[in-house]
């Protein structure tokens, strides 16, 4: 527990009380039921809430965790349940209650203003090739998303390879071509590009040209950094030696949440023979209010999808440092010729 559930190692405490209950059962043929209940109370307060809230907070995939907590809780409370009378009658009663709640859940499975359907819509612009798409994280469409994606959208992987802003690293599900809008693209300023002792030291700044809420920066797989920092804050060397071994899915180096008129400065050291390109994903959460878009309001039984970036304008752009340096050199040459 202490090794694999850091921050939740206190889950072991009810087990100690369970062992104490076992000791009492061994010592006494008919122990005090109130004492057994008090020894099991900690398990109730620690485990019972998780049975309900794990699927609610983390999705239906966490039903497995709820099952584990249920079995664990029942096992720790056996010293109490074991002394109940009419166990057969109680089992039948709870079996009937289970059937009742299954039926009740089925009858309450539709969407309403109190039980809203989560959905997502993103405007995605690939600045590298000029293509634009409507895309979503939803596996099942609805009338609201169909107004933009259509009734039969294609799989997003056909058009889009980079997707971010998802808590669980999942990609977009469906996409369709969207009308092109003039979305201002960020500027990239190269501040340093020098070679010292076989190492290349580079510093560049990403400067948004619109109101941006988030920037995600990626590096290609297998790129081996010696040092890297963002706005002066260095990452631990062990985490950035190889971008393909990063714990963040997809090789995401940093996810930076922007304030007004902010920028992101990136500095890194790398072997001079190592080529590197960066992919920048720029997000603004203003799709529904942006003056260049006219997005219908959701119905009362719908809500923005949680745990993902939705209702957003996303711009993807690749930065090639070598090409950027060549561009800077060309500008310097042209400036020198004008002066002559």
Secondary structure, 3 states (H helix, E strand, C coil): CCCCCCCCHHHHHHHHHHHHHHHHHHHCCCCCHHHHHHHHHHHHHHHHHHHHHHHHHHCHHHHHHHHHHHHHHHHHCHHHHCCCCCHHHHHHHHHHHHHHHHHHHHHCCCCCCCCCEEECCEEEEECCCCEEEEEECCCCCCHHHHHHHCCCCEEHHHCCCCCCCCCCCCCCCEEEECCCCCCCCCEEEEEEEEEECCEEEEEEEEECCCCCCEEEEEECCCCCEEEEEECCEECCHHHHCCHHHCCCHHHEEEEEECCCCCEEEEEEEEECCCCCEEEEEEEECCCCCCCCCCCCCCCCCEEECCCCCCCEEEEEEEEEHHHHHHHHHHHHHHHHHHHC
